[in-house]
Every structure is written in C-alpha cells, then in structure tokens.
C-alpha cells in the first residue's frame, strides 16, 4: 500500500512512501509547482533529476540502489491555478475552497499521465494502487474525500481526491450532500433529480444510487464522479447533475485501448442525459441534441479540431468530441430504429457488459443491420461529420 502524508495550508507539504517492488519505471511525475526536497531509498538519499516538463508536470528520474525496499519523496509547493492537465483544473491553494485530484498530479505517479497503463491503473486499480493518506490541516476548514475515513484525518482507498474548505453537511435519502456557503441550490431539488434519474435509468439497467455523497466545488472546476462520490461545481445546472449521475451505474467498462475515445463513457452519457432531461421535463431531447450539434461545430471551427470518425478518436487523442458527435451518432441510430428498439439494444448492452470490457465491434452487434450505413458514416468515415459541418458554422 502507498502512503501519503499531507500538510495542508496555503502551501502543500507532502511525504510519499511506496514499496519499490511496485515501481516499474525509473521516474515519477509531479505537478511542476512542487519543489522536491529529497528522495530517499531505505532512509538513504539517492540522486534524482528533472528530465522534462510535460503538460505542466515535471518528470523526475532516479536510480535505485541494488537492494531496496521503500522509496520516500519529500516535496512542497503552492498551486496557483495554472498547472492542471486541462483548463478546468484550477486548483489554487490560496483559495477559500479548493480541490486536489488526479489531474493535478499533487502526489507522485509512476506512469505517464493519460497513457494506456495510467488509465488502466486508474480505472481498474489493483491492491497495490490502494493508498492511505494522513492529513495535517493548519486551519479549521473541512476535509471531504471520496476515500473511506478510517480515523479522523486518516483516509484509505483509490484515486485520492480531496475538497478543502468550509462546507455544511446535509443528510438525504441517497446519502449526504456537502454544500459551501456560496452554494444556494435546493437540497430537495437535488434529491428529486437524483431519484428521478435513478428511476428512469433503471429502464436500461437496474441499479440504485445509495450510500452516495455529493460535494460542492468551485465554479469552473468541472464536475466529475468517482465511486461513491460526485464533485459538483457550484455553477452546474441540473443537466450537469444528471450527466454525472449516469456515470455512476450506467457506463459499460471498455477496452483500455479505446478508453480515450470517450464514447463508452461520455458519448453514451450525453445521449442518456438528453433522454433523462426530456423525461423529467427539464429540457426537451431535441433541444439538447441541438446544443450538441452547436457544440460540435464550435469544436471544429472555433477550436480547430479535426472531425475524425468515432473509432479513430482514441488514436488521435480527440475524445472530447464524444461529448457532442458521439451523442449525435446515438441519436441518429435512435431516429432510424425508434426509441423502443433503441432502449432494448442499450439495455442488453449494459446488462451484458456490466463487468467485462466492451469494444466497438461488440457495441455494433447489439443493433439491427439497418444501422449499417449510420455506423459507417459516424464511426468509420467522415461522411456524417462533413454533412453536419456543411451547415452554417457555429459562432
């Protein structure tokens, strides 16, 4: 088991322990904001050096002595909101409330972030990936986490994510909600949306949202969900809440090689979100699909993305297109075969692939042959994308 000691104030001080038998690469990655004081192996200092900075992470190489057991890394720094992997990773330790998550790389990782191996360990962790975190706080702010709190300020689990700030806890039927003082959303409305989403999605696969917590995080940080916990931005609307709820129980696991396509998580979730919003009278499915089309055009024209077919999203690292284009592909399939058949196909897919990883070939097999041309146009060629982009570009 890995061990992390964190001292939290406006500055983060970390001491990270790992058994050397778990280390497969002679390097680790860490947010570039951190200064590394020491690297020890079995209490003896060893040489280390910064090789490069990639996506705001520093790559540190080291050489282990022949006989070794425990590696210790001591580091310290201030996050200023500019060193996350994506634009929404705005962690700033001087803020009243901030977040620590895997995109921040706030503790050492021994794989290249967002490589296939990294994704595999993140999504399907082994016992060696379990981590115990000891926190020392220097002020009165609350600490909320997806990890299990085994003792006060001692946490254990996978993918350690923390919210540090003043939060108020509310109990509800599915678990608990933590809101900051700036978050004025209704607890009853949130609870109503959670239960309504659960009820609708049970048409596709029976599952219950329970023993679950929702934690408020600052605007612009990007909502996301981990097992047992949702991190919900203060500016997120109910459509955003529904999207994250669907991730909990209604995404099939997929082959790691295709994970970066984001079809089996974000594409399916965006389609289901439109269905749930329509069923709960939040917004019509047609209007949401129109939003997706607008977003797709913006991604291509404004952000200068290349409209690759869905099956090539992973190899070209453009999985963000699944938030729009993949949902439109699913809508095109629904338009062809009808809602009843669509629901039956998706239900069979989700119940068949609850634990085994799915791929595109298996996905296609759940649908009638009448979608062959749609599959070719959206998944294998640029035909559908080119047709959609012939219309007036989004401004």
Legacy VTK file of the C-alpha trace (Angstrom):
# vtk DataFile Version 3.0
C-alpha trace
ASCII
DATASET POLYDATA
POINTS 395 float
0.000 0.000 0.000
1.195 3.510 -0.811
1.269 6.118 1.944
0.899 9.888 1.619
1.345 12.436 4.410
-0.119 15.835 3.508
0.238 19.059 5.469
-2.389 21.456 4.102
-2.433 25.238 4.339
-1.831 27.796 1.575
1.206 25.585 0.975
1.113 21.824 0.442
3.828 19.717 2.021
3.938 16.062 1.030
5.789 12.932 2.067
5.044 9.983 -0.226
6.085 6.373 0.532
5.961 3.488 -1.945
7.341 -0.041 -1.894
10.000 -0.289 -4.584
8.673 -3.622 -5.859
5.647 -1.662 -7.127
7.826 0.678 -9.216
8.121 -0.374 -12.850
9.622 2.835 -14.265
12.710 4.773 -13.026
10.798 8.049 -12.974
7.788 9.737 -11.436
5.549 12.633 -12.481
4.570 15.507 -10.197
2.897 18.876 -10.673
5.568 21.375 -11.744
4.530 23.745 -8.935
6.181 21.483 -6.367
9.805 21.687 -5.307
11.282 18.295 -4.461
13.385 18.470 -1.318
14.610 14.902 -1.072
14.285 11.399 -2.454
15.284 8.630 -0.062
15.580 4.893 -0.522
15.525 2.989 2.770
16.382 6.234 4.604
19.418 6.950 2.423
19.367 9.883 -0.047
19.558 8.977 -3.740
20.253 11.100 -6.805
17.305 12.485 -8.781
16.924 14.998 -11.588
14.227 16.776 -13.569
14.209 15.440 -17.126
11.358 17.444 -18.634
8.073 19.263 -18.108
5.072 17.804 -19.921
1.516 19.211 -19.651
2.563 21.156 -16.528
4.006 18.055 -14.879
7.672 17.568 -14.169
9.256 14.234 -14.964
11.792 13.217 -12.334
14.208 10.369 -12.977
16.101 8.466 -10.277
18.211 5.370 -9.861
17.541 2.834 -7.152
20.393 1.052 -5.378
20.626 -2.717 -5.845
18.994 -3.665 -2.556
15.959 -1.575 -1.759
12.524 -1.672 -0.194
10.934 1.746 0.408
11.147 4.957 -1.639
10.318 8.264 0.090
9.728 11.529 -1.777
9.522 14.831 0.119
8.115 17.844 -1.698
6.443 21.224 -1.131
4.683 23.913 -3.120
1.801 26.292 -3.779
-0.760 25.605 -6.507
-1.603 28.842 -8.344
-4.396 27.562 -10.584
-2.337 27.365 -13.786
-0.720 23.929 -13.607
-3.521 21.424 -14.199
-3.743 18.969 -17.098
-6.869 20.661 -18.504
-8.254 24.251 -18.437
-10.846 23.306 -15.779
-8.118 22.124 -13.364
-7.864 25.424 -11.492
-6.671 24.191 -8.111
-5.390 27.174 -6.127
-4.267 26.525 -2.561
-4.713 30.160 -1.516
-8.457 29.994 -2.257
-11.025 29.607 0.498
-12.083 26.289 -1.019
-10.028 24.178 -3.397
-9.735 20.675 -4.816
-6.973 18.083 -5.145
-7.469 15.358 -7.792
-5.618 13.131 -10.219
-5.493 15.788 -12.968
-3.493 17.978 -10.587
-0.838 15.280 -10.022
-0.421 16.545 -6.477
1.417 13.396 -5.399
3.987 11.313 -7.348
2.727 8.920 -10.019
4.997 6.385 -11.687
3.301 6.199 -15.095
2.960 8.838 -17.801
-0.416 10.540 -17.155
-3.155 9.559 -19.612
-1.177 6.717 -21.138
-2.990 3.398 -21.532
-1.222 1.988 -18.479
-2.112 5.069 -16.436
-5.791 4.774 -17.428
-5.780 1.057 -16.677
-4.466 1.562 -13.138
-6.834 4.485 -12.554
-9.985 2.724 -13.785
-9.193 -0.829 -12.706
-6.808 -0.476 -9.757
-5.100 -3.418 -8.110
-4.483 -3.746 -4.383
-1.060 -2.159 -4.944
-2.782 1.054 -6.051
-4.538 1.478 -2.712
-3.300 4.488 -0.789
-3.512 5.624 2.817
-3.497 9.381 3.337
-2.664 11.138 6.619
-3.696 14.794 6.657
-2.491 17.558 8.931
-4.540 20.713 8.481
-3.327 24.140 9.531
-6.743 25.813 9.768
-10.384 24.988 10.582
-11.544 24.035 7.086
-13.362 20.762 6.439
-11.759 17.902 4.547
-14.106 15.928 2.259
-12.971 12.971 0.195
-14.036 10.019 -1.920
-11.813 7.837 0.273
-13.000 5.991 3.371
-12.226 7.885 6.557
-10.868 5.143 8.819
-9.917 7.555 11.635
-10.049 11.345 11.950
-7.843 12.753 9.149
-6.752 9.280 8.021
-8.193 8.101 4.691
-7.836 4.964 2.604
-8.846 3.902 -0.887
-8.164 4.575 -4.570
-7.755 7.754 -6.629
-7.473 10.069 -3.594
-9.452 13.250 -4.191
-9.988 15.950 -1.570
-12.034 19.114 -1.157
-10.596 21.533 1.374
-12.932 24.309 2.536
-15.869 25.335 4.718
-18.757 23.008 3.889
-22.060 22.116 5.530
-23.347 18.519 5.546
-26.977 17.614 4.779
-28.387 14.095 5.072
-30.752 12.843 2.365
-32.365 9.631 1.118
-29.402 8.515 -1.008
-26.642 9.602 1.379
-25.368 13.121 2.041
-24.726 16.453 0.350
-21.927 18.877 1.259
-22.576 22.479 0.215
-20.353 25.521 0.560
-21.768 28.769 1.926
-21.837 30.201 -1.612
-23.884 27.293 -2.971
-27.571 28.263 -2.741
-29.035 25.251 -4.548
-32.019 23.455 -3.050
-31.311 20.180 -1.267
-34.836 18.986 -2.077
-34.424 19.743 -5.784
-31.082 17.943 -5.925
-32.598 14.932 -4.170
-35.580 14.966 -6.556
-33.272 14.969 -9.604
-31.152 12.147 -8.192
-34.152 9.904 -7.547
-35.793 10.772 -10.877
-32.609 9.973 -12.787
-32.227 6.691 -10.938
-35.811 5.691 -11.728
-35.533 6.499 -15.447
-32.131 4.837 -15.931
-33.445 1.647 -14.337
-35.273 1.097 -17.638
-31.846 0.265 -19.061
-30.198 -1.462 -16.099
-31.358 -1.977 -12.528
-29.089 -0.132 -10.099
-29.505 2.054 -7.041
-27.820 5.322 -6.147
-27.247 4.842 -2.419
-24.541 5.426 0.190
-23.597 8.272 -2.100
-22.328 11.790 -1.419
-22.366 14.988 -3.470
-19.673 17.559 -2.658
-19.872 21.168 -3.843
-16.741 22.508 -5.572
-15.969 25.964 -7.039
-17.324 27.277 -10.326
-15.405 26.297 -13.417
-13.633 23.338 -11.818
-15.511 20.766 -13.914
-17.959 18.353 -12.270
-16.971 14.691 -12.138
-17.849 11.494 -10.336
-15.863 8.738 -8.635
-17.219 5.577 -6.986
-19.431 6.746 -4.127
-18.822 10.469 -4.633
-19.781 13.273 -7.013
-17.846 16.530 -7.122
-20.426 19.033 -8.336
-19.483 22.578 -9.407
-21.461 25.463 -7.985
-22.354 26.686 -11.482
-23.531 23.295 -12.780
-27.209 23.054 -13.743
-29.483 20.028 -13.386
-28.459 18.776 -16.808
-24.884 18.624 -15.486
-26.061 16.849 -12.338
-27.883 14.218 -14.403
-24.836 13.698 -16.599
-22.621 12.888 -13.617
-25.262 10.652 -12.021
-25.430 8.494 -15.158
-21.697 7.858 -14.902
-22.255 6.116 -11.553
-24.009 2.962 -12.762
-24.751 3.188 -16.478
-21.413 3.216 -18.320
-20.053 -0.120 -19.555
-16.356 -0.772 -18.929
-14.444 -0.628 -22.198
-11.150 -1.834 -23.610
-8.326 0.384 -22.343
-7.134 0.941 -25.911
-10.490 2.610 -26.648
-10.948 4.476 -23.381
-9.513 7.701 -24.815
-12.252 7.714 -27.464
-14.613 8.585 -24.574
-17.535 7.048 -26.462
-18.472 4.448 -23.848
-18.490 6.949 -21.010
-19.069 10.480 -22.295
-20.830 9.717 -25.579
-23.340 7.310 -24.048
-23.782 9.543 -21.001
-24.548 12.591 -23.140
-27.202 10.651 -25.034
-28.747 9.289 -21.820
-28.656 12.798 -20.309
-30.835 14.109 -23.124
-33.288 11.265 -22.549
-33.481 11.862 -18.784
-33.856 15.643 -19.150
-36.727 15.068 -21.565
-38.411 12.528 -19.253
-38.113 14.836 -16.227
-39.361 17.872 -18.220
-36.116 19.759 -17.632
-35.383 20.299 -21.330
-36.501 18.500 -24.463
-34.323 15.891 -26.089
-34.497 17.789 -29.390
-33.208 20.989 -27.782
-30.319 19.197 -26.112
-29.342 17.498 -29.360
-29.378 20.919 -30.997
-26.967 22.059 -28.258
-24.705 19.112 -29.028
-24.705 19.963 -32.725
-23.838 23.577 -31.940
-21.051 22.427 -29.629
-19.659 20.077 -32.273
-19.483 22.867 -34.829
-17.748 25.097 -32.323
-15.215 22.384 -31.519
-14.378 22.028 -35.206
-14.499 25.641 -36.365
-13.526 27.685 -33.314
-11.162 25.255 -31.625
-9.846 23.877 -34.939
-10.422 20.200 -34.166
-10.280 17.613 -36.943
-13.587 15.704 -37.424
-12.250 12.175 -37.209
-14.710 9.236 -37.163
-15.544 7.922 -33.702
-13.448 4.756 -33.949
-10.373 6.975 -34.512
-10.964 9.324 -31.568
-8.630 7.356 -29.288
-5.709 7.136 -31.696
-5.919 10.870 -32.464
-6.488 11.869 -28.812
-9.675 13.805 -29.564
-12.089 12.082 -27.193
-13.589 15.444 -26.231
-15.580 15.219 -29.485
-17.576 12.366 -27.929
-19.426 14.898 -25.760
-21.117 16.145 -28.928
-20.547 13.985 -32.010
-20.900 10.578 -30.317
-24.204 11.639 -28.769
-25.389 12.769 -32.210
-24.425 9.355 -33.605
-26.553 7.631 -30.987
-29.429 9.983 -31.772
-29.110 9.092 -35.464
-29.383 5.405 -34.565
-32.470 6.100 -32.439
-34.073 8.058 -35.288
-33.601 5.034 -37.554
-34.773 2.199 -35.284
-37.112 4.026 -32.875
-36.963 4.553 -29.117
-38.375 1.153 -28.161
-35.788 -0.814 -30.139
-33.035 1.618 -29.096
-33.857 1.103 -25.433
-33.902 -2.658 -25.822
-30.489 -2.658 -27.552
-28.890 -0.362 -24.961
-30.394 -2.346 -22.095
-28.959 -5.593 -23.465
-25.577 -3.920 -23.903
-25.428 -2.528 -20.346
-26.557 -5.754 -18.702
-24.231 -7.895 -20.844
-21.190 -5.711 -20.198
-21.520 -4.933 -16.508
-18.015 -6.204 -15.720
-16.399 -7.356 -18.985
-14.904 -4.589 -21.145
-16.743 -3.760 -24.358
-15.322 -2.592 -27.700
-16.853 -1.052 -30.825
-17.374 -4.389 -32.566
-19.377 -5.697 -29.620
-21.311 -2.430 -29.376
-22.384 -2.634 -33.009
-23.541 -6.244 -32.592
-26.417 -5.189 -30.321
-28.136 -3.214 -33.103
-30.049 -4.363 -36.191
-28.325 -4.404 -39.583
-30.436 -1.435 -40.671
-27.953 0.910 -38.953
-25.002 -0.268 -41.087
-24.833 2.957 -43.125
-25.164 5.115 -39.990
-22.347 3.206 -38.341
-20.173 3.670 -41.418
-20.933 7.401 -41.633
-20.303 8.195 -37.945
-17.904 5.549 -36.689
-15.757 4.599 -39.685
-15.707 7.597 -42.050
-16.114 11.395 -42.020
-19.347 11.264 -44.031
-21.662 12.312 -41.183
-19.286 14.953 -39.847
-18.901 16.527 -43.278
-22.671 16.661 -43.749
-23.197 18.311 -40.363
-20.428 20.840 -40.995
-21.843 21.921 -44.372
-24.445 23.891 -42.436
-23.684 27.359 -41.087
-20.686 27.181 -38.713
-21.319 27.839 -35.030
-20.253 31.272 -33.805
LINES 1 396
395 0 1 2 3 4 5 6 7 8 9 10 11 12 13 14 15 16 17 18 19 20 21 22 23 24 25 26 27 28 29 30 31 32 33 34 35 36 37 38 39 40 41 42 43 44 45 46 47 48 49 50 51 52 53 54 55 56 57 58 59 60 61 62 63 64 65 66 67 68 69 70 71 72 73 74 75 76 77 78 79 80 81 82 83 84 85 86 87 88 89 90 91 92 93 94 95 96 97 98 99 100 101 102 103 104 105 106 107 108 109 110 111 112 113 114 115 116 117 118 119 120 121 122 123 124 125 126 127 128 129 130 131 132 133 134 135 136 137 138 139 140 141 142 143 144 145 146 147 148 149 150 151 152 153 154 155 156 157 158 159 160 161 162 163 164 165 166 167 168 169 170 171 172 173 174 175 176 177 178 179 180 181 182 183 184 185 186 187 188 189 190 191 192 193 194 195 196 197 198 199 200 201 202 203 204 205 206 207 208 209 210 211 212 213 214 215 216 217 218 219 220 221 222 223 224 225 226 227 228 229 230 231 232 233 234 235 236 237 238 239 240 241 242 243 244 245 246 247 248 249 250 251 252 253 254 255 256 257 258 259 260 261 262 263 264 265 266 267 268 269 270 271 272 273 274 275 276 277 278 279 280 281 282 283 284 285 286 287 288 289 290 291 292 293 294 295 296 297 298 299 300 301 302 303 304 305 306 307 308 309 310 311 312 313 314 315 316 317 318 319 320 321 322 323 324 325 326 327 328 329 330 331 332 333 334 335 336 337 338 339 340 341 342 343 344 345 346 347 348 349 350 351 352 353 354 355 356 357 358 359 360 361 362 363 364 365 366 367 368 369 370 371 372 373 374 375 376 377 378 379 380 381 382 383 384 385 386 387 388 389 390 391 392 393 394
